[in-house]
Amino acid sequence: MIGLKRRTLLAGIAGATTLASASRAAEGIELMPPGAGPAQPFPLHQVRLNPSIFLQSVETNKRTLLALDPDRFLHNFRRFAGLEPKGELYGGWEAMGIAGHSLGHYQSALSLIYAQTGDERFRDRSLYISRELAAVQQAHGDGYAGAATVDRDGKTISAKVIYDEIRQGDIRASGFGLNDCWVPLYTYHKLLAGALDSHFHCQDAMALDVAKGLAGFLGDLVDGLSDDQVQDILQSEHGGINESYAELYARTGDQRWLRIADRLRHRAVLDPLAAQHDELNGKHANTQIPKLIGLARIYEVAPTPQHRHDCAGAAMFFWDTVTQNHSYVIGGNSDHEHFGEPRKLSGRLGQETCEACNSYNMLKLTRHLYGWTGDARYFDFYERTHLNHIMSQQHPETGMFSYFTPLASGFGRVRSTLGDSFWCCVGSGMESNSKHGDSIWWRRGERVLVNLFYPSTLDWTEKGVRLEMETGFPMQETIRLRVAKAREGVDLGMRIPGWASAPKIKVNGDARRAKIVDRYLMLDGLAAEDVIELTLPMALHHEVMPDNDRIQAYLYGPLVLAAEMGTADEPRNMAFDPVIVAANAGGALRQIDDGPAFALSGFSRPQDLVLKPFFNRHDMRTAVYFRRFTPEEWPMAEAQYLAEAREQAEARARTIDIIRLGEMQPERDHAFSGTPNTMPYANIAERGRNVAKGFFEFKLATKPGPVELRVVYSGNARNRDFAILVNGQRLTRERLSGEPTVQHNVISYPIPAGLLAGDTMTVRFEADSDQWVTVYECRTLGTEQVET
């Protein structure tokens, strides 16, 4: 677990204590008393990435952004404004009710990558989007622009209609719906944020006008509602809409926007956090994080005593709570997109852990809190999460993005496609991989702070300072920083990570006596051509689950390590999930090359394992967490593992027919059909179909004699209500009783002989309402082994 104990909020929210690891400084480095204070990042346009995995990621993302067509994103915007679309509508989520959210992410990504690289092609695209949105707003005549849809009277129409309904007091809100529209305020926030990013990074004056028009349309709606009605609409996921209003206030000075930002405070969630109560269990994780980013921005633009308590206090408590009680070893959080009980994570290791949007937003929140305090521990979390989660999300060759990062053993990452996905994590992924330089270089007064050791160059043009950092980090320990230009002495502070013991410093090749203040190694009065070499020795260490110290993960410095379990496009190659057999948690690994790679020789079962950095195991099935047994415990545990493996093999041997739902060819082979809302899950490693209002059905082969239907359900879905029919007759009314689990819920149903006829049967899943239970696989089994 990685976290930061909450400190008392003081005026200015400054000051922090040194982390314990700083006391392990090398000889010649003097520890100084604490004195941290607020800091600010250097603008992204003053930072250029040098050759590295981070620059490669940005270059890959450039190709992705250029391959996407703004006019296709703008299809519904123009159509609903009465203008002729210029491009065909994209597929995936952009062809659903949430259409339009990707355009906002896309404009943000274009703006960020222009600032990061200076490539004017991306600025020009962002300015084009602003001009198109301005034309859409002009056609509407009231500041509105949107692509979201809603169904009315059997037709799919513009979601603008819901705002008229809300004005009239018709408010029907749920977690992901508002008046039957899929998260329209969330989508609206992405569009508003994209315009604000274009204004800031591209000096796009028209984008600010677009933002004011968007804010005015929604603001007029909010102004006409009572406080209770506003709270009603905020029950639906709304992103960081409060942040955008606070930001618009900062840009314009118009008090109206700050007043609306304050009104868009979701009290049911944010008031308990301000009172330092963790009530996150069961809540959709990424719905909440942007609300706290909004509070952080409100505090920054209006640092009143009330905002210090309600906004800054809630944001800091939330960050502490999530990082300490709800986060996995890679820094990500949530399972099936939701928070669970605090510090109970060992039973929440599945294929839907660590939604990428969550980490994207947690890093944004971290930047705010670090800016207030200058506390280096915030960047321990930032570094861990950015390296192990964000850098794992994008495939470095295809540029496609993952939604979840599965931490259960044996799963690989599932990537988006260029024109037919557009999940929320595709949008945030476009942004994340446009700005890897935004948090490397900071300043506190006249002192430059280095928080991330990513190869890059800082041009502090106002001071005539140019700093160049070359390193093989995170694969190598030594950071080389050269003062390429300086009109006068440069004061520098380099963060000492919490994982680093005995750092070593050289200046111009000579060992230098230095001091550490608040976990920053301080060097004063550096001159042009001075070269600093900082060595941060990496060491192996491990972390255990907070609720089960027999489940552990390994790290090397900041890097989470993982064992490979075959390629993602091939079946799992192990009889059971790998385990560790050792008397104690440490000491099992030995380094075998500088990859870095480490062997678990003799300590792992069912075979010897090699562990390598998790983030770049892009095409592999992996194991990150390992259950540990003592040598005395293992014989009994092994017998159980092998018995379960034999049971699975026996079921395979008795299988007559099998369908893997959500996969195109197996469904075609089994005459799959269903109502339109039974969409396949394409963002998880095991595809499936959701039991929704309506039905889906398929054919399975049978054989003479007793037959059973074995169904593999998601383990988290319980207390549901749907029917299973065989050949048009009800087999059972299923309730899925029991406690939620990340393990599959496997249920076998004997088929009465009277329901069988011929050598196939039609299986139908049918529900009167959406049940949100996933069916992964169905198979028919006989009583004897089937000849192959």
Protein Blocks (a to p, Z undefined) as FASTA:
>chain_A
ZZdddddddehiaaidddfklmmccehiacdddfidcdddddfklpccdddfklmmmmmm
mmmmmmpcfklmmmmmmmmnopacfbdcdehjllmmkgojlmmmmmmmmmmmmmmnopak
lmmmmmmmmmmmmmmmmmnonopacfbdcdeehiacdfklmmmmmmnopacddfkbgehi
ahkllmmmmmmmmmmmmmmmnopaklmmmmmmmmmmmmmmmmmpcfklmmmmmmpcghjm
lmmmmmmmmmnopaklmmmmmmmpcfklmmmmmnopafkgopafklmmmmmmmmmmmmmm
mccfklmmmmmmmmmmmmmmmmmmmccfkopaceehiacdehiaklmccfkghifklmmm
mmmmmmmmmmmnopaklmmmmmmmmmmmmmmmpcfklopacfbdcfbehiacddddfkln
opaklmmmmmmmmmmmmmmpccehjbccdfbdcdcddddfknopacddddfbfkbfbdcd
ddfbdfbdcdddddddfklghiacdeehiacddddeehiacdehiaehiacddddddddd
ddddfklckbccddehjbccdddebjfkbccfbfbdcddddfbfghkaccfbfkbacdfe
hkacfbdcddddfklmmmbccdfbdcdddfklmmmmmmmmmmmmmmmmmmmmmpmbdcde
hiaklmmmnopacdfklccdfkbfbdcddddehdddddddddedjddddddddfklghia
ddddeehiafbdcekgajddfbdcdddddddfklggcjbdcdddddfbdfhiacfbdcdd
dfbdcdZZ
